[in-house]
């Protein structure tokens, strides 16, 4: 596979390209951007029946305003990655097969979640391993003529030049059956429903090291503290509710569950069990905050002040 691209955001962590070919829809074959790095990831089941997701990551690939020509080839022993025609990485673990590059092709987005921002100037896919000399010659042809050197045996099975400049179709110059279509509205091919915390954080690489993930957790907890606080105060004033604190926590959980269930209908949002857990933690903290003596006194003062204010309004009328 050869792809000529230029990302728009250097801090992005998103999917450049994915094939809907994996037995597990949540783990497709993908080419991803991690800041200035690029990574190839795939789903596989080894000889012992264990599920694995090997990857090959190359650092320092992207720079502001600089297009990069990436070539990925794979044989029986190694998978290699070239940048601008030069070999930069080699892996014996990745083990790509033709099955990885079958199924629906999605560009500038994943099949399950995130979208990528940038320019793709060309994409070609082959049914055989390219030699180093072919990779170099193709890079020179792409950058000079905006297409690979088509020399008989080296003809790709898919070639997208993205030179239409109008319409909603990017044509495959080799086989029009597999033209790429731009939908009228953005959507996710397989939107995740209540993604587990394990797959989102514990099984993901370096998930806990990302500051943005900690920000999301903090916002989810803080945003639901008022829910626990307000509903605890309200249910405590209703005498027939025996366990107002527990009811407030259950209500916070139910509210979060409803929000996450509805988010599966929004392609720019993720439906996640982690959000439900953190929202419920925030509700519980709000309940605990209401239990403290200072908050109880403040609530009583506000209620008394409100009664006096209402009493004066009635006398005035």
C-alpha positions in Angstrom: 0.0 0.0 0.0 1.2 3.5 -0.9 -0.4 6.7 0.5 0.6 10.3 0.0 -0.8 12.5 2.7 -0.4 15.6 4.8 -2.1 15.8 8.3 -3.6 19.1 9.4 -3.2 18.6 13.2 0.1 17.6 14.7 -1.4 16.7 18.0 -4.1 14.4 16.6 -4.6 10.8 17.6 -6.9 9.5 14.9 -7.3 7.0 12.1 -6.1 7.9 8.6 -7.3 4.7 6.9 -9.1 1.5 7.9 -10.4 -1.7 6.3 -13.5 -3.3 7.5 -12.0 -6.8 7.4 -11.4 -7.7 11.0 -13.3 -10.5 12.8 -13.7 -8.0 15.6 -15.4 -4.9 14.3 -14.0 -2.8 17.1 -10.4 -3.6 16.0 -10.0 -3.1 12.2 -6.8 -3.0 10.3 -5.9 0.7 10.4 -3.2 3.3 9.6 -3.2 5.8 12.4 -1.7 9.1 13.3 -0.3 9.6 16.9 0.9 13.2 17.0 3.9 13.3 14.7 4.1 9.5 14.6 2.3 7.0 12.3 1.3 3.4 13.2 0.0 0.3 11.4 -2.3 -1.9 13.5 -4.1 -5.1 12.7 -6.3 -7.8 14.3 -5.2 -11.4 14.3 -5.7 -14.7 16.1 -2.4 -16.7 16.6 -1.8 -20.4 16.3 -2.8 -20.9 20.0 -6.1 -19.2 19.3 -5.1 -16.0 21.3 -6.3 -12.7 20.0 -3.5 -10.2 19.3 -3.3 -6.7 17.9 0.3 -6.2 16.8 1.4 -2.8 15.5 4.4 -1.0 14.0 4.9 2.6 15.1 7.3 5.1 13.5 8.1 8.3 15.3 8.9 11.8 13.8 7.1 11.2 10.5 4.9 14.3 10.3 5.9 18.0 10.3 3.7 21.1 9.8 2.9 21.7 6.1 5.0 18.8 4.8 3.5 16.0 2.8 4.8 12.5 3.4 4.7 9.5 1.0 4.3 6.3 3.0 4.8 2.8 1.5 3.9 -0.4 3.5 4.9 -3.7 2.0 4.7 -7.2 3.5 6.2 -10.6 2.6 6.4 -14.0 4.4 9.0 -12.8 6.9 8.8 -9.1 7.3 6.6 -6.0 7.1 8.5 -2.9 6.0 7.6 0.8 6.0 9.2 3.4 3.7 9.0 7.2 4.0 9.6 9.1 0.8 11.1 6.0 -0.8 13.5 5.3 2.1 13.3 2.3 4.4 12.6 3.4 8.0 11.1 0.4 9.8 11.0 -3.4 9.6 8.9 -5.8 11.7 8.6 -9.6 11.9 5.6 -9.4 14.3 3.0 -7.5 12.2 2.6 -10.2 9.5 0.2 -8.5 7.1 -1.9 -10.7 4.8 -4.2 -9.9 1.8 -7.2 -10.4 4.2 -6.2 -7.3 6.1 -6.9 -5.1 3.1 -10.3 -6.4 2.1 -13.8 -5.3 2.9 -15.0 -1.7 3.0 -12.3 0.9 2.8 -12.7 4.0 5.0 -10.5 7.0 4.5 -10.0 9.9 7.0 -11.9 8.0 9.7 -12.1 4.7 11.5 -14.8 2.2 11.0 -15.8 2.6 14.7 -15.0 6.0 16.0 -12.5 8.9 15.4 -12.1 11.0 12.2 -8.8 12.4 10.8 -8.1 15.9 9.5 -5.7 16.4 6.6 -5.1 15.9 2.9 -4.8 12.6 1.0 -3.2 13.2 -2.4 -3.0 9.6 -3.6 -3.6 6.0 -2.6 -2.6 2.8 -4.3 -3.0 -0.8 -3.2 -1.1 -3.9 -4.7 -1.7 -7.6 -4.6 2.0 -8.4 -4.2 5.1 -7.2 -2.3 6.9 -4.3 -3.8 10.7 -4.3 -4.0 12.8 -1.5 -2.6 13.6 -0.3 -6.1 9.9 -0.2 -7.0 9.0 1.7 -3.9 11.7 4.3 -4.7 10.6 4.6 -8.4 6.9 4.9 -7.4 7.7 7.7 -4.9 9.6 9.6 -7.6 6.7 9.1 -10.0 4.0 10.1 -7.5 5.8 13.3 -6.6 6.6 14.2 -10.2 3.5 13.0 -12.0 0.9 12.6 -9.2 0.6 8.9 -9.9 2.7 5.7 -9.7 4.8 4.4 -12.5 2.4 2.0 -14.2 4.6 -0.6 -15.9 2.6 -3.7 -16.5 3.5 -6.1 -13.7 3.5 -3.3 -11.2 0.0 -2.2 -11.9 -2.0 -1.7 -8.6 -5.4 -3.4 -8.0 -6.7 0.0 -6.6 -5.5 3.5 -7.5 -7.1 6.7 -6.2 -5.6 10.0 -7.4 -8.2 12.3 -5.7 -8.0 14.7 -8.6 -11.7 15.0 -9.3 -12.0 18.3 -7.5 -15.8 18.1 -7.5 -18.7 15.7 -6.9 -18.9 13.0 -4.2 -17.0 10.2 -5.8 -13.2 9.4 -5.7 -12.6 7.1 -8.7 -10.6 3.9 -8.6 -8.6 4.3 -11.9 -8.2 0.5 -12.1 -11.6 -0.8 -11.1 -14.6 1.5 -10.9 -16.6 -1.0 -8.9 -14.6 0.1 -5.8 -14.9 3.8 -6.3 -15.0 5.7 -3.0 -18.1 7.7 -2.2 -18.4 10.7 0.1 -21.6 10.5 2.1 -23.9 13.5 2.3 -23.6 13.3 6.1 -20.8 12.0 8.2 -21.5 8.7 9.9 -19.6 5.9 11.6 -19.7 2.5 9.9 -20.0 0.5 13.1 -20.8 3.0 16.0 -19.7 1.4 19.3 -22.4 0.9 21.9 -21.3 1.2 25.5 -17.6 0.5 24.9 -16.1 -1.3 27.8 -13.6 0.4 30.1 -11.2 -2.5 29.5 -11.0 -2.0 25.8 -11.0 1.8 26.0 -8.3 2.2 28.7 -6.9 -0.9 30.2 -6.2 -2.8 26.9 -5.3 0.3 24.9 -1.7 1.3 24.5 -0.6 4.2 26.7 -4.3 5.2 27.3 -3.6 6.2 30.9 -0.6 8.3 29.9 -2.7 10.7 27.8 -3.7 13.9 29.5 -6.8 14.2 27.4 -8.2 11.0 28.8 -7.6 12.3 32.4 -9.4 15.5 31.4 -12.4 13.5 30.2 -12.6 11.6 33.4 -12.3 14.7 35.5 -15.1 16.5 33.5 -17.4 13.5 33.7 -17.0 13.2 37.5 -17.2 17.0 38.1 -20.2 17.4 35.8 -22.4 15.0 37.8 -21.5 16.2 41.3 -24.3 18.7 41.2 -26.7 15.9 40.2 -26.0 14.0 43.4 -26.1 17.2 45.5 -29.4 18.6 44.1 -31.3 15.3 44.0 -30.0 14.3 47.5 -31.4 17.6 48.9 -34.7 17.2 47.0 -35.3 13.6 47.9 -34.4 14.3 51.6 -37.3 16.7 51.7 -39.8 14.0 50.5 -40.7 12.0 53.6 -42.0 8.9 51.9 -38.7 8.2 50.2 -36.8 6.0 52.6 -33.3 6.1 51.2 -32.9 9.4 49.4 -29.1 9.1 48.9 -29.4 5.7 47.2 -32.2 6.9 45.0 -30.1 9.9 44.0 -27.2 7.7 43.0 -29.5 5.3 41.0 -31.0 8.3 39.3 -27.6 9.6 38.4 -26.7 6.2 36.9 -29.9 6.1 35.0 -29.5 9.6 33.6 -25.9 8.8 32.5 -27.1 5.5 30.9 -29.8 7.3 28.9 -27.3 9.9 27.7 -24.7 7.2 26.6 -27.4 5.1 24.9 -28.6 8.1 22.9 -25.1 9.1 21.9 -24.9 6.0 19.7 -27.1 8.0 17.3 -24.6 10.9 17.2 -21.6 10.1 14.9 -19.3 12.6 16.6 -19.9 11.2 20.1 -18.8 7.9 21.7 -21.0 5.6 23.8 -18.9 4.4 26.7 -19.2 2.4 29.9 -16.4 4.6 31.3 -18.6 7.7 31.1 -21.4 5.9 33.0 -18.9 4.8 35.7 -17.4 8.2 36.1 -20.7 10.0 36.0 -22.0 7.6 38.8 -18.8 8.4 40.8 -19.6 12.1 40.4 -23.2 11.6 41.6 -21.9 9.7 44.6 -19.5 12.5 45.5 -22.4 14.9 45.2 -24.4 12.8 47.7 -21.4 12.6 50.1 -21.0 16.4 49.8 -24.6 16.9 50.7 -24.1 14.7 53.8 -21.5 17.0 55.3 -22.7 19.4 58.1 -21.7 22.6 56.3 -23.8 21.7 53.2 -26.7 20.6 55.4 -26.6 24.0 57.2 -26.3 25.9 53.9 -29.3 24.0 52.5 -31.3 24.7 55.6 -30.4 28.4 55.5 -31.4 28.6 51.8 -34.7 26.8 52.5 -35.5 29.2 55.4 -34.6 32.2 53.4 -36.8 31.1 50.6 -39.8 30.6 53.0 -39.3 34.1 54.5 -39.1 35.6 51.0 -42.3 33.8 49.9 -44.0 34.9 53.1 -43.2 38.6 52.5 -44.4 38.4 48.9 -47.7 37.0 50.1 -48.1 39.8 52.7 -47.2 42.4 50.1 -49.9 41.2 47.7 
